[in-house]
Amino acid sequence: MLPLVALVGRPNVGKSTLFNALTRSRDALVHDAPGVTRDRNYGVCRLDPERPFVLVDTGGIAGQEEGLAGATAKQSRAAAEEADLVLFVVDGREGASALDDAILAWLRKRDRPVLLVVNKIDGIDVQTALNDFARYGFRDRIGVSSSHRTGLDALLADVLARLPEQGETQVLDDDPKRMRVAFIGRPNVGKSTLVNRLLGEERMIASEVPGTTRDSIAADLERDGRKYRLVDTAGIRRKSKVEEAVEKFSIVKTLQAIEECQVAVVMLDAGEGVTEQDASVLGAVLDAGRALVVAVNKWDGQSDYQRGQVEALLGRKLAFVAWAENVRISAKHGSGLRELFRAIHRAHASATKVFSTSEVTRAVEAACEANPPPVVRGHVPKLRFAHPGGENPPTFVVHGTRLKSLSATYQRYLENFFRKRFKLVGTPIRFVFKETENPYKDKPKNPLTERQVAKKRRLMKHVKRK
């Protein structure tokens, strides 16, 4: 357990930049526009290896209590309530504002130690910037420039002097047995609502406004004796619809989350069916080779006729991922979650299954015996033996001759045969075909003797006479 430090302040004062500087990462999304950060983002500061602590980045408190701004402020206040130390971050260039006064007044009502951090002091008179906040009554005012990494040593020393040796915050561990699950989909399909339902708290901001989530937020969960790492991601829209630079960065973070996860849960909206963008999201998961579960959300709000229409649409539009399990859920009411976790477990078990060389070779032999490879230009490709080449996704390396002429149809047959033989569900399968080289291909030919040349001439004359 580590102590917790919360970064609190109004929008666009550099909290996310300071978070990245202290954690030596790029976990927080940074942009010049205000209001980029909305959810709480946790990281660990290890600048002092002997005294690590948890740092939480929060959205700016804009003085509004309605809509997204109000939800963001609520998340910031929740972080300040649970923190052992609050870093009140202000803008040294703009000086003190009425909104800073209101935030400080609220902080002073809480029983939490507060340290004033004056950010963006690069290129200005530092003492003048610090004196502008003297009326707040802080004995120590720390001036930093998070973008230029200046003043961090003094800040770290003051933070460690005020923190207890031990805290109550559980950090994200590196347990290899913890299953990494990412929730992917278009905007406003209910990803954040589902993660909140699974965690049992309002960990993410859930709103009807599309694009509410902008960063990939990870949270640990233990359920029925098993450990999970849930990652809530930003919605992926069409490239033609993406105009803001912030959204482009959000999509990059989502694609990184897909690469790092073990199971990707692609969420669909039952009211809208399967759109072209849903197919693009599924394509991104297939390109990464991750195990896949399709969760059809908002199922409780559909009539029997609409459900029948959606079932027919799913069977038609998701034919290219027919091996992935489809689960009907309601993130809002919590129905279907047990079936969802069962599908996740089956997909994870299939993606990480360990194979032996002997059973893979026997499977290739059985597949060729049941359906031999077709003849191509008078030659038949020969699949001699195979061995496992990796997991997540399961990869099989097949050795033989003339394998370059194997048709895509026969490769799909092999995939379906392996999937049925080894009972693999919810995971793509990859094959790597390696042709056996001819050991005599580089050996020079023996020259013919004079007698052999004469005999060849006589034979050719005889053939031509015939």
C-alpha positions in Angstrom: 0.0 0.0 0.0 1.3 3.4 -1.0 0.3 7.0 -0.1 -1.8 8.9 -2.6 -1.1 12.4 -4.0 -3.9 14.1 -6.0 -3.4 16.9 -8.6 -6.2 19.3 -8.3 -6.8 22.7 -10.1 -8.9 24.5 -12.7 -8.7 23.4 -16.4 -5.5 23.9 -18.5 -3.0 24.6 -15.7 -0.8 21.7 -16.6 -1.9 18.9 -14.3 -1.5 16.2 -16.9 1.9 17.4 -18.0 3.0 17.4 -14.4 1.6 13.9 -14.0 3.6 12.7 -16.9 6.8 14.4 -15.6 6.5 12.9 -12.1 5.6 9.4 -13.3 8.0 9.5 -16.3 5.4 8.3 -18.6 2.9 9.4 -21.3 -0.1 7.9 -19.7 -2.0 11.2 -19.4 -3.3 12.8 -22.6 -1.9 16.3 -23.0 -3.2 19.1 -25.2 -3.4 22.9 -25.1 -7.2 22.9 -25.1 -8.8 23.0 -21.6 -10.9 20.1 -20.4 -9.0 17.3 -22.0 -8.7 15.2 -18.9 -12.0 14.0 -17.5 -11.5 10.7 -15.6 -9.1 10.0 -12.8 -5.9 8.5 -14.1 -3.6 6.8 -11.6 0.2 6.3 -11.8 3.2 5.7 -9.6 6.0 8.2 -9.0 9.3 6.5 -8.5 11.7 9.4 -8.7 12.8 8.4 -5.3 13.1 4.6 -5.5 12.9 4.2 -1.7 9.7 6.3 -1.3 7.3 5.7 -4.2 3.8 7.1 -4.1 0.6 6.9 -6.2 -0.2 10.0 -8.2 -3.7 10.7 -9.5 -4.4 13.1 -12.4 -7.8 14.7 -12.4 -9.9 16.9 -14.7 -10.1 20.6 -14.1 -12.7 22.0 -11.8 -14.5 24.6 -13.9 -17.0 25.8 -11.4 -20.0 24.1 -13.1 -22.1 21.4 -11.5 -24.1 20.2 -14.5 -23.2 18.1 -17.5 -19.7 16.8 -18.3 -18.0 19.7 -16.4 -19.9 18.8 -13.3 -19.1 15.1 -13.6 -15.4 16.0 -14.1 -15.4 18.2 -11.0 -17.1 15.4 -9.1 -14.2 13.0 -10.0 -11.6 15.6 -9.0 -13.3 16.1 -5.6 -13.4 12.3 -5.1 -9.7 12.1 -5.7 -9.0 14.9 -3.3 -11.2 13.2 -0.6 -9.2 10.0 -0.7 -5.7 11.6 -1.1 -3.0 11.8 1.6 -1.8 15.0 0.1 -3.3 17.4 -2.4 -1.2 19.4 -4.9 -3.1 22.5 -5.7 -1.8 23.4 -9.2 -2.2 27.0 -10.4 -1.0 28.9 -13.5 2.0 31.1 -12.9 1.5 33.0 -16.1 -2.2 33.9 -15.7 -2.0 34.5 -11.9 -4.7 33.9 -9.3 -8.3 33.8 -10.5 -11.7 33.7 -8.8 -12.0 30.0 -9.8 -8.7 29.3 -7.9 -10.1 31.1 -4.9 -13.2 28.9 -5.0 -11.2 25.7 -5.3 -8.9 26.6 -2.5 -11.9 27.5 -0.3 -13.3 24.0 -0.9 -10.0 22.4 -0.2 -9.6 24.2 3.1 -12.9 22.7 4.3 -11.4 19.2 3.9 -9.1 17.6 6.4 -6.3 17.1 3.9 -2.9 18.7 3.7 -2.5 21.0 0.7 0.7 22.1 -1.1 0.6 25.0 -3.6 2.3 24.3 -6.9 2.8 27.3 -9.3 3.2 25.8 -12.7 4.4 27.4 -16.1 7.1 29.6 -14.5 9.5 29.2 -17.5 10.3 32.4 -19.3 8.8 34.7 -16.6 10.0 36.2 -13.3 9.7 33.4 -10.8 9.5 35.5 -7.7 6.8 37.7 -9.1 4.7 34.7 -10.1 5.1 33.3 -6.6 4.3 36.6 -4.9 1.0 36.7 -6.9 -0.2 33.8 -4.8 1.1 35.1 -1.4 -2.5 36.1 -0.4 -3.4 32.4 -0.3 -1.4 32.1 2.9 0.8 29.1 2.1 4.1 29.2 3.8 5.7 27.1 1.0 5.0 27.9 -2.6 6.7 25.6 -5.1 7.4 27.0 -8.6 7.8 24.4 -11.4 7.7 24.1 -15.1 6.3 20.7 -15.9 6.8 21.0 -19.6 10.6 21.7 -19.1 11.0 19.4 -16.1 12.3 22.2 -13.9 11.6 22.5 -10.1 10.7 18.9 -9.8 13.4 18.1 -7.3 12.2 20.7 -4.8 8.6 19.6 -5.4 9.5 16.0 -4.7 11.3 16.9 -1.5 8.3 18.8 -0.2 5.9 16.1 -1.2 7.9 13.3 0.6 8.3 15.5 3.7 4.5 15.7 4.0 3.6 12.1 3.1 3.2 9.2 5.5 5.4 6.2 5.2 2.5 4.0 4.3 -0.8 4.6 2.6 -4.0 2.8 1.8 -3.9 2.9 -2.0 -3.5 -0.3 -4.0 -1.4 0.2 -7.1 -1.7 -1.5 -10.4 0.5 -4.6 -10.0 2.5 -6.6 -12.6 1.0 -9.9 -11.8 1.3 -12.0 -15.0 -1.8 -14.0 -13.9 -4.0 -10.9 -14.0 -6.1 -11.1 -17.2 -6.0 -7.9 -19.2 -9.4 -7.1 -20.7 -10.0 -4.0 -22.9 -13.4 -2.6 -23.7 -13.5 -1.3 -27.3 -16.2 0.2 -29.5 -17.8 3.2 -31.1 -18.6 6.3 -28.9 -21.6 6.0 -26.6 -22.1 2.3 -26.7 -21.8 2.0 -22.9 -18.1 1.0 -22.3 -17.7 3.3 -19.2 -21.1 2.3 -17.8 -20.1 -1.4 -18.1 -16.7 -0.8 -16.4 -18.4 1.1 -13.6 -20.9 -1.7 -13.1 -18.1 -4.3 -12.9 -16.1 -2.2 -10.4 -19.1 -1.3 -8.3 -18.3 2.4 -8.2 -18.4 5.5 -10.4 -14.8 5.1 -11.5 -15.3 6.5 -15.0 -17.5 9.3 -16.2 -20.5 7.8 -18.0 -22.6 10.2 -20.1 -25.0 10.2 -23.0 -22.7 12.6 -24.8 -20.6 10.7 -27.4 -16.9 10.9 -26.8 -17.0 11.4 -23.1 -14.0 9.1 -22.5 -10.8 10.5 -24.0 -8.1 8.5 -22.3 -7.5 4.8 -21.7 -8.1 4.2 -18.0 -7.1 0.9 -16.3 -8.5 -0.5 -13.1 -7.9 -3.7 -11.3 -10.7 -6.1 -10.3 -10.9 -9.3 -8.4 -14.1 -11.4 -9.1 -14.8 -15.0 -8.0 -11.1 -15.5 -7.0 -9.8 -14.4 -10.4 -7.9 -11.2 -11.1 -8.5 -8.8 -14.0 -7.2 -5.5 -15.3 -10.1 -3.7 -17.0 -9.2 -0.9 -19.5 -11.9 1.6 -20.5 -11.0 3.1 -23.9 -12.2 6.1 -26.0 -14.7 5.4 -28.7 -13.4 5.0 -32.3 -15.1 6.9 -35.0 -14.6 7.1 -38.7 -11.4 8.8 -39.9 -13.6 11.3 -41.9 -15.4 12.2 -38.6 -12.2 12.8 -36.6 -11.2 16.4 -36.7 -9.9 17.3 -33.3 -6.3 16.5 -32.5 -7.4 15.3 -29.0 -9.6 12.6 -30.5 -6.7 11.4 -32.8 -4.5 11.0 -29.7 -7.4 9.2 -28.0 -7.7 6.7 -30.9 -3.9 6.0 -30.7 -4.3 5.3 -27.0 -7.2 2.9 -27.8 -5.1 1.1 -30.4 -2.3 0.7 -27.8 -4.8 -0.7 -25.3 -5.8 -3.3 -27.9 -2.2 -4.3 -28.5 -1.5 -4.7 -24.7 -4.7 -6.6 -23.8 -5.3 -10.3 -23.8 -9.0 -10.2 -24.5 -10.8 -7.4 -26.3 -14.5 -7.0 -25.6 -16.0 -5.2 -28.6 -19.3 -3.5 -27.6 -22.2 -3.0 -30.0 -25.4 -1.0 -29.5 -28.4 -3.3 -29.9 -30.5 -0.3 -31.0 -28.2 0.5 -33.9 -27.2 -3.0 -35.0 -23.8 -3.6 -36.6 -22.5 -0.5 -38.5 -19.5 -0.2 -40.8 -17.5 1.4 -38.0 -18.2 -1.6 -35.8 -16.6 -3.8 -38.5 -13.6 -1.4 -38.6 -13.2 -1.8 -34.8 -13.4 -5.6 -35.1 -10.8 -5.3 -37.9 -8.4 -3.5 -35.5 -8.7 -6.3 -33.0 -8.1 -8.9 -35.7 -5.0 -7.1 -36.9 -3.7 -7.2 -33.4 -4.5 -10.9 -33.1 -6.3 -10.6 -29.8 -9.0 -12.8 -28.4 -12.4 -11.4 -29.0 -15.8 -11.3 -27.3 -18.7 -9.4 -28.9 -21.0 -7.8 -26.3 -24.3 -6.5 -27.6 -25.3 -3.8 -25.1 -28.7 -2.2 -24.3 -30.4 -5.5 -25.0 -33.0 -4.9 -22.3 -34.5 -1.9 -24.2 -35.4 -3.9 -27.3 -38.7 -5.5 -28.2 -39.0 -9.1 -29.3 -39.3 -8.0 -33.0 -36.2 -5.8 -32.7 -34.3 -8.5 -31.0 -35.1 -10.9 -33.9 -33.9 -8.3 -36.4 -30.7 -7.7 -34.5 -30.1 -11.5 -34.3 -30.4 -11.8 -38.0 -28.2 -8.8 -38.6 -25.5 -10.2 -36.2 -25.4 -13.5 -38.1 -25.0 -11.7 -41.4 -22.6 -8.9 -40.6 -20.4 -10.8 -38.2 -19.8 -13.9 -40.4 -16.1 -13.0 -40.7 -15.7 -13.5 -37.0 -18.1 -16.4 -36.6 -15.7 -18.0 -34.1 -16.2 -15.1 -31.6 -18.9 -15.5 -29.0 -21.8 -13.0 -28.9 -23.2 -12.1 -25.5 -26.3 -10.0 -24.8 -25.9 -7.6 -21.9 -27.3 -4.5 -20.2 -24.5 -2.5 -18.7 -27.0 -0.2 -17.0 -28.9 -2.9 -15.2 -26.1 -5.5 -15.0 -27.8 -8.4 -16.8 -25.7 -10.8 -18.8 -22.5 -10.1 -17.0 -22.0 -13.7 -15.8 -22.3 -14.9 -19.4 -19.9 -12.2 -20.5 -17.2 -13.3 -18.0 -17.7 -17.0 -19.1 -17.1 -16.0 -22.7 -14.0 -14.0 -21.7 -12.6 -17.0 -19.8 -13.2 -19.3 -22.8 -11.6 -16.9 -25.2 -8.6 -16.3 -22.9 -8.1 -20.1 -22.4 -8.2 -20.7 -26.1 -5.8 -17.8 -26.9 -3.2 -19.0 -24.3 -3.5 -22.8 -24.8 -0.2 -24.6 -24.9 0.3 -27.2 -27.7 2.9 -29.9 -28.3 4.7 -30.5 -31.6 3.4 -34.0 -31.8 -0.3 -33.1 -31.5 0.1 -30.2 -34.0 1.8 -32.5 -36.5 -0.9 -35.2 -36.1 -3.6 -32.5 -36.6 -1.9 -31.5 -39.9 -1.7 -35.1 -41.0 -5.4 -35.7 -40.2 -6.4 -32.5 -42.1 -4.5 -33.6 -45.2 -5.9 -37.1 -45.0 -9.5 -35.9 -44.7 -9.0 -33.3 -47.5 -5.7 -33.4 -49.4 -4.3 -30.1 -50.8 -5.5 -29.4 -54.4 -3.1 -29.9 -57.4 -1.5 -26.7 -58.6 0.2 -26.6 -62.0 0.7 -30.4 -61.9 2.2 -30.4 -58.4 0.7 -31.2 -55.0 1.8 -29.1 -52.0 3.1 -31.4 -49.2 2.6 -30.6 -45.5 5.2 -32.7 -43.8 5.2 -31.6 -40.1 4.2 -28.6 -37.9 4.9 -27.2 -34.5 3.5 -24.4 -32.3 4.9 -20.9 -32.9 3.4 -18.8 -30.1 0.2 -17.9 -28.3 -2.3 -15.1 -28.1 -3.1 -15.7 -30.9 -2.3 -19.4 -31.3 0.3 -19.6 -34.1 1.3 -22.8 -35.9 4.4 -23.2 -38.1 3.9 -25.7 -41.0 6.9 -27.1 -42.9 6.7 -28.7 -46.3 7.2 -28.3 -50.0 5.4 -26.1 -52.5 3.5 -24.4 -49.7 3.5 -21.0 -51.6 0.9 -22.5 -53.9 -1.6 -23.3 -51.1 -4.8 -21.5 -51.8 -6.6 -19.2 -49.4 -9.5 -21.6 -49.4 -7.3 -24.5 -48.1 -5.7 -22.2 -45.5 -9.2 -21.4 -44.2 -10.0 -25.1 -44.2 -6.9 -25.7 -42.0 -8.0 -23.0 -39.7 -11.5 -24.4 -39.3 -10.1 -27.9 -38.9 -7.7 -26.8 -36.1 -10.4 -24.8 -34.4 -12.8 -27.8 -34.3 -10.1 -30.3 -33.4 -8.7 -28.3 -30.4 -12.0 -26.6 -29.5 -10.7 -23.1 -29.9 -13.3 -20.3 -29.5 -13.0 -16.6 -29.3 -9.5 -16.3 -30.8 -8.0 -15.9 -34.2 -5.6 -18.6 -35.5 -2.4 -17.8 -37.5 -0.4 -20.2 -39.7 3.1 -19.7 -40.9 4.1 -21.8 -43.9 7.8 -22.5 -44.4 9.0 -24.4 -47.4 11.8 -27.0 -47.0 14.8 -25.9 -49.0 16.3 -28.3 -51.6 19.8 -29.2 -50.4 21.0 -29.6 -54.0 19.7 -26.4 -55.4 23.1 -24.6 -55.2 25.2 -27.6 -56.2 26.7 -27.3 -59.8 25.7 -29.8 -62.4 28.2 -32.4 -63.5 29.4 -31.7 -67.1 28.7 -34.4 -69.7 31.5 -36.5 -71.1 32.2 -36.6 -74.9 30.7 -40.1 -75.0 27.5 -38.9 -73.3 27.3 -36.0 -75.6 27.6 -38.3 -78.7 25.0 -40.6 -77.3 22.6 -37.7 -76.7 23.0 -36.6 -80.3 22.2 -40.1 -81.6 19.1 -40.3 -79.4 17.8 -36.9 -80.6 18.3 -37.9 -84.2 16.3 -41.1 -83.6 13.5 -39.1 -81.9 13.3 -36.6 -84.8 13.3 -39.5 -87.4 10.3 -41.0 -85.6 
